[in-house]
Amino acid sequence: MADISYFDAWGMWLAGKSTLGHDLLGLPMIWWGRFGKILSFVAGAAVVVDLVGPERLTRYGERMTRFMARRPTGGPFIAGLVTGIAVLFVAEPIGVPWPLELLLGGMLGGAAGLLAVRVGRTLQDPELPMTLKWVSLGLFFVGFHFDLLAS
């Protein structure tokens, strides 16, 4: 597969030629398109925020924070355990050595536990809905851009 520059990719697209079969920054264009689709889907978070409403997000964040405070080791431990097991299920079939599996599972599991605590606090921020809307708009534009470029 030929490696093309960003501007070459746009030149090909504008000329009506498919960019599929080429690499951009070492990654096949089909993957750039897939990442674009994923980002566009994630951008739908703004719709979720509008449907759920900021008051419900704040209440959920308060409940999550209280749960983590009541069980300082239980909540993060469960989030970490689930993440660690998911890493093992993904890493095992692709042949990752078991010490690296344990290291990845532990690190990502610990990060998931800390993230659960942080998400609870973040959901209580009154500026969160507006911030999510702007981030979603940016993700939508970037995602649509790469999806279009890979078409």
Backbone hydrogen bonds, N-H to C=O, Kabsch-Sander energy under -0.5 kcal/mol:
donor,donor_aa,acceptor,acceptor_aa,energy
2,A,21,G,-0.6
4,I,2,A,-0.6
4,I,23,D,-3.3
9,A,5,S,-2.3
10,W,6,Y,-1.9
11,G,7,F,-2.4
12,M,8,D,-2.7
13,W,9,A,-2.4
14,L,10,W,-2.9
15,A,11,G,-1.5
16,G,13,W,-1.4
17,K,12,M,-2.6
22,H,19,T,-1.5
23,D,2,A,-2.9
24,L,27,L,-2.8
25,L,4,I,-0.7
27,L,24,L,-1.4
29,M,22,H,-2.5
31,W,28,P,-1.3
32,W,28,P,-1.2
33,G,29,M,-2.4
34,R,30,I,-2.0
35,F,31,W,-2.7
36,G,32,W,-2.1
37,K,33,G,-2.2
38,I,34,R,-2.4
39,L,35,F,-2.7
40,S,36,G,-2.3
41,F,37,K,-2.1
42,V,38,I,-2.6
43,A,39,L,-1.9
44,G,41,F,-1.6
45,A,42,V,-2.0
46,A,43,A,-1.5
47,V,44,G,-0.7
48,V,44,G,-1.6
49,V,45,A,-2.7
50,D,46,A,-2.1
51,L,47,V,-2.6
52,V,48,V,-3.1
53,G,49,V,-2.6
57,L,53,G,-1.8
58,T,54,P,-2.3
59,R,55,E,-2.4
60,Y,56,R,-2.7
61,G,57,L,-2.5
62,E,58,T,-2.3
63,R,59,R,-2.4
64,M,60,Y,-2.6
65,T,61,G,-2.5
66,R,62,E,-2.6
67,F,63,R,-2.5
68,M,64,M,-2.3
69,A,65,T,-2.2
70,R,66,R,-2.5
71,R,67,F,-2.0
75,G,71,R,-1.7
77,F,73,T,-1.6
78,I,74,G,-2.4
79,A,75,G,-2.3
80,G,76,P,-2.6
81,L,77,F,-2.8
82,V,78,I,-2.5
83,T,79,A,-2.0
84,G,80,G,-2.8
85,I,81,L,-2.4
86,A,82,V,-2.1
87,V,83,T,-2.3
88,L,84,G,-1.9
89,F,85,I,-2.2
90,V,86,A,-1.7
91,A,87,V,-3.2
92,E,88,L,-2.2
94,I,90,V,-0.7
95,G,92,E,-1.5
96,V,91,A,-2.0
100,L,97,P,-0.6
101,E,97,P,-2.0
102,L,98,W,-2.4
103,L,99,P,-2.2
104,L,100,L,-3.0
105,G,101,E,-3.1
106,G,102,L,-2.7
107,M,103,L,-2.7
108,L,104,L,-3.0
109,G,105,G,-2.2
110,G,106,G,-2.5
111,A,107,M,-2.3
112,A,108,L,-2.2
113,G,109,G,-2.1
114,L,110,G,-2.3
115,L,111,A,-2.5
116,A,112,A,-2.2
117,V,113,G,-1.3
118,R,114,L,-2.3
119,V,115,L,-3.0
120,G,116,A,-1.6
121,R,117,V,-1.5
122,T,118,R,-2.7
123,L,119,V,-2.5
124,Q,121,R,-0.8
125,D,122,T,-1.9
128,L,125,D,-1.4
131,T,127,E,-2.2
132,L,128,L,-3.0
133,K,129,P,-1.8
134,W,130,M,-2.0
135,V,131,T,-2.6
136,S,132,L,-2.6
137,L,133,K,-2.0
138,G,134,W,-2.1
139,L,135,V,-2.7
140,F,136,S,-2.4
141,F,137,L,-2.1
142,V,138,G,-2.4
143,G,139,L,-2.9
144,F,140,F,-3.0
145,H,141,F,-2.2
146,F,142,V,-2.1
147,D,143,G,-2.3
148,L,144,F,-2.8
149,L,145,H,-2.4
150,A,146,F,-1.7
151,S,148,L,-1.3
